[in-house]
C-alpha cells in the first residue's frame, strides 16, 4: 500500500509568529452541556528537505462525563502535510533510539525518515517554548491512541504530556498527509486550567540527518 499521496501544494498558510486572535463560537445541545469551538490558525515550517504545513486545525471543548470538576474533553481535528524533497530510501526496521549507533547519525527513527504529529498537553502550565524544551530532557510523559481510538491522560498541576495522534514512515520523496477529525482527548486529575498545542515532527535520515518541527498555537482546554 502506497505510504503517501499527492494532496496538492496549494494551501493557505499563516505564519505562527504573527499575532492571531482566536474566535470562539459557542453551540450546545442544552444549556447544561455547552461545547466551545476553537478554530486555530494555519502554519508552515521549512526545514532541510521538507516543508511542513498545518491547515484546518480546530478543537471542540466539552465538559467531562465524569462531572468531577477535574476533567474535560477536547475533540481535535486538523490536516498536516509534509512535502519531502530530499531523503534517502529507507527500510523500516527495529527502533534504534538516539544512541548514535553506527549508521544512525543519532536518528531516533527506525530505519526510515518519519513524520509524527500529536499534541503537547499541560495542567496549570503555559505550553510555550519552556514546555517544549522540557520535552527534550526526557521528563515528559508520552501517550497515544487507546484501542478505542481515544486518548486518556491523568495530569496533575505542572505536569506536561506529549500525546501522539498519528505517524507515517517516509520511504521516498513526495507529499505525505495526515488527516484526523474529532480525535477524543480526555484529561482527568487537573483541577486548574489546562492547555494544549499541536506539534508535527519530520526526521530525515542519512548523512545529513535533520529534524524539523512545526508547533501550533496554544489553546485552552478549560
C-alpha positions as CSV (number, residue, x, y, z in Angstrom):
1,X,0.0,0.0,0.0
2,X,1.5,3.3,-1.0
3,X,2.5,5.3,2.0
4,X,2.0,8.8,0.5
5,X,-0.4,10.6,-1.7
6,X,-0.1,13.9,-3.6
7,X,-2.6,16.3,-1.9
8,X,-1.5,19.3,-4.0
9,X,0.8,22.0,-2.9
10,X,-1.7,24.9,-2.7
11,X,-2.5,25.7,1.0
12,X,-3.5,28.9,2.7
13,X,-0.7,29.4,5.2
14,X,-0.5,31.9,8.1
15,X,2.8,32.3,10.0
16,X,2.7,31.2,13.6
17,X,4.9,34.2,14.6
18,X,2.2,36.7,13.6
19,X,-0.3,37.7,16.3
20,X,-3.6,35.9,15.8
21,X,-6.8,36.3,17.6
22,X,-8.8,33.1,18.1
23,X,-12.5,33.4,17.7
24,X,-14.6,31.2,19.8
25,X,-18.1,30.1,18.9
26,X,-20.5,28.5,21.3
27,X,-23.0,25.9,20.4
28,X,-24.8,23.4,22.6
29,X,-27.5,20.8,22.7
30,X,-28.6,22.2,26.0
31,X,-27.8,24.9,28.5
32,X,-26.1,22.5,30.9
33,X,-24.0,20.8,28.2
34,X,-22.3,23.6,26.2
35,X,-19.4,22.9,23.9
36,X,-16.8,25.5,22.9
37,X,-15.5,25.5,19.3
38,X,-11.9,26.9,18.9
39,X,-10.7,27.5,15.3
40,X,-6.9,27.6,15.1
41,X,-4.6,29.4,12.6
42,X,-2.7,27.6,9.8
43,X,1.1,27.3,10.0
44,X,4.1,26.3,8.0
45,X,7.8,25.4,8.7
46,X,10.5,24.9,6.1
47,X,13.4,22.7,7.0
48,X,16.2,20.7,5.2
49,X,14.5,18.7,2.5
50,X,10.9,19.2,3.9
51,X,8.1,21.7,4.2
52,X,5.5,21.0,6.9
53,X,2.1,22.7,6.6
54,X,-0.8,22.5,9.0
55,X,-4.4,23.6,8.0
56,X,-8.0,23.3,9.2
57,X,-6.9,22.8,12.8
58,X,-9.6,23.1,15.4
59,X,-10.7,21.9,18.8
60,X,-14.1,21.4,20.4
61,X,-14.0,21.6,24.2
62,X,-16.6,19.6,26.2
63,X,-17.2,19.0,29.9
64,X,-16.1,15.6,31.1
65,X,-18.8,13.0,31.5
66,X,-17.3,12.3,34.9
67,X,-18.6,15.7,36.1
68,X,-16.0,15.8,38.9
69,X,-14.6,19.3,38.2
70,X,-11.1,17.9,37.4
71,X,-11.8,16.5,33.9
72,X,-12.5,17.9,30.4
73,X,-12.6,16.5,26.9
74,X,-11.2,18.1,23.7
75,X,-12.2,16.8,20.2
76,X,-9.3,17.6,17.9
77,X,-9.2,17.9,14.1
78,X,-6.6,19.0,11.5
79,X,-4.7,18.3,8.3
80,X,-0.9,18.1,8.2
81,X,1.2,17.6,5.1
82,X,4.9,17.1,4.7
83,X,6.4,17.9,1.2
84,X,9.6,15.9,1.3
85,X,12.0,16.8,-1.4
86,X,15.1,15.1,-0.1
87,X,15.5,11.8,1.7
88,X,17.4,8.5,1.1
89,X,15.3,5.5,0.5
90,X,14.6,3.9,3.9
91,X,13.6,0.5,5.1
92,X,11.6,0.4,8.3
93,X,13.2,-1.8,11.0
94,X,13.7,-2.0,14.7
95,X,13.7,1.3,16.6
96,X,17.3,2.3,17.2
97,X,16.8,5.2,19.6
98,X,19.1,8.2,19.6
99,X,22.2,6.4,20.9
100,X,24.3,7.5,17.9
101,X,24.9,3.9,16.9
102,X,26.9,3.3,13.6
103,X,24.8,4.3,10.6
104,X,22.1,6.0,12.6
105,X,23.6,9.5,12.7
106,X,21.8,10.0,16.1
107,X,18.5,9.4,14.5
108,X,15.6,8.4,16.7
109,X,13.7,6.8,13.8
110,X,13.6,3.1,12.9
111,X,15.5,2.9,9.6
112,X,13.4,5.3,7.5
113,X,12.6,9.0,7.6
114,X,9.4,9.6,9.5
115,X,6.6,12.1,10.1
116,X,4.9,12.3,13.5
117,X,2.0,14.5,14.7
118,X,0.3,15.0,18.0
119,X,-0.3,17.4,20.9
120,X,1.5,18.7,23.9
121,X,-0.9,19.0,26.9
122,X,-0.2,20.7,30.2
123,X,-2.1,21.2,33.5
124,X,-1.7,24.7,35.1
125,X,1.3,25.4,32.9
126,X,1.7,27.5,29.8
127,X,2.6,25.4,26.7
128,X,5.3,27.7,25.4
129,X,8.9,27.3,24.5
130,X,9.7,26.3,28.1
131,X,7.4,23.3,27.9
132,X,8.7,22.3,24.5
133,X,12.3,22.5,25.7
134,X,11.4,20.4,28.8
135,X,10.3,17.5,26.5
136,X,13.8,17.2,25.2
137,X,15.1,16.3,28.6
138,X,13.0,13.1,28.8
139,X,11.0,14.1,31.8
140,X,7.7,14.3,29.9
141,X,5.2,11.5,29.7
142,X,4.1,10.2,26.3
143,X,0.9,8.6,25.3
144,X,-1.2,7.7,22.2
145,X,-4.4,6.2,21.0
146,X,-6.1,3.5,23.0
147,X,-7.8,0.6,21.4
148,X,-11.0,2.7,21.2
149,X,-9.3,5.5,19.2
150,X,-9.3,7.9,22.1
151,X,-6.5,9.4,24.3
152,X,-6.8,9.5,28.1
153,X,-4.4,11.4,30.4
154,X,-4.0,11.8,34.1
155,X,-2.3,15.2,34.7
156,X,-1.6,17.0,37.9
157,X,-0.5,20.6,38.4
158,X,2.6,21.5,36.5
159,X,2.7,18.2,34.5
160,X,3.1,18.1,30.7
161,X,2.4,15.2,28.3
162,X,3.2,14.6,24.7
163,X,0.4,12.6,23.0
164,X,0.8,11.1,19.6
165,X,-2.1,11.2,17.1
166,X,-0.5,9.5,14.0
167,X,2.8,8.9,12.3
168,X,3.9,7.8,8.8
169,X,7.2,6.3,7.5
170,X,8.7,8.3,4.7
171,X,10.3,5.9,2.2
172,X,10.9,8.2,-0.7
173,X,10.3,11.8,-1.7
174,X,6.7,13.0,-2.1
175,X,3.9,14.6,-0.2
176,X,2.7,12.8,2.9
177,X,-0.6,13.7,4.6
178,X,-2.2,13.1,8.0
179,X,-5.8,14.0,8.4
180,X,-7.7,13.5,11.6
181,X,-11.2,14.6,12.7
182,X,-12.8,14.6,16.2
183,X,-9.9,12.7,17.9
184,X,-11.0,12.5,21.6
185,X,-8.6,13.7,24.2
186,X,-9.8,13.3,27.8
187,X,-7.9,14.8,30.7
188,X,-8.5,13.8,34.3
189,X,-7.0,15.0,37.6
190,X,-6.4,18.6,36.5
191,X,-8.4,20.8,38.8
192,X,-6.9,24.0,37.3
193,X,-6.7,25.3,33.8
194,X,-5.3,23.1,31.0
195,X,-3.6,24.0,27.7
196,X,-2.7,22.1,24.6
197,X,-0.6,22.8,21.5
198,X,-0.2,20.7,18.3
199,X,3.2,19.5,17.0
200,X,4.5,17.8,13.9
201,X,8.0,16.5,13.6
202,X,9.7,15.2,10.4
203,X,13.0,13.4,10.7
204,X,15.1,12.9,7.6
205,X,17.7,10.1,7.9
206,X,21.0,9.8,6.1
207,X,24.4,11.5,6.1
208,X,22.7,14.9,6.5
209,X,20.2,13.9,9.3
210,X,17.7,16.6,10.2
211,X,14.7,17.1,12.4
212,X,12.1,19.8,11.6
213,X,9.3,20.7,14.0
214,X,6.1,22.7,13.5
215,X,4.1,23.8,16.5
216,X,0.6,25.1,16.5
217,X,-0.9,27.9,18.6
218,X,-1.6,27.0,22.3
219,X,-5.3,26.9,23.2
220,X,-7.2,26.5,26.5
221,X,-9.0,23.2,27.3
222,X,-10.9,24.9,30.2
